[in-house]
Amino acid sequence: MPDNLAYSCPHCNQNKGSNVATFLDEEGEETVRVFNPRRDNWASHFEQETGMILPITPIGKATIGLLEMNAPDRLIFRRALAEAGYYP
């Protein structure tokens, strides 16, 4: 059903897999769910600064880590998109 689809880049989709939560701490004791684009508001959990996506909440932090949203190649791509006027 089209109303159940959420857009994502191939990198995020591959990193997310079937995960709906991840650990925030090194000891693996604090589990936090990841951002759900069908329920959550992007601006409530993230902000961006010169192409870098920054967390506002634990959900934002968990999602950025799990999806590797600030990997160097993604930062370069986002900054190039911004320079061309396509981001954000």
Secondary structure, 3 states (H helix, E strand, C coil): CHHHCCCCCHHHHHHHCCCCEEECCCCCCCEEECCCCCCCCHHHHEEEECCEEEECCHHHHHHHHHHCCCCHHHHHHHHHHHHCCCCC
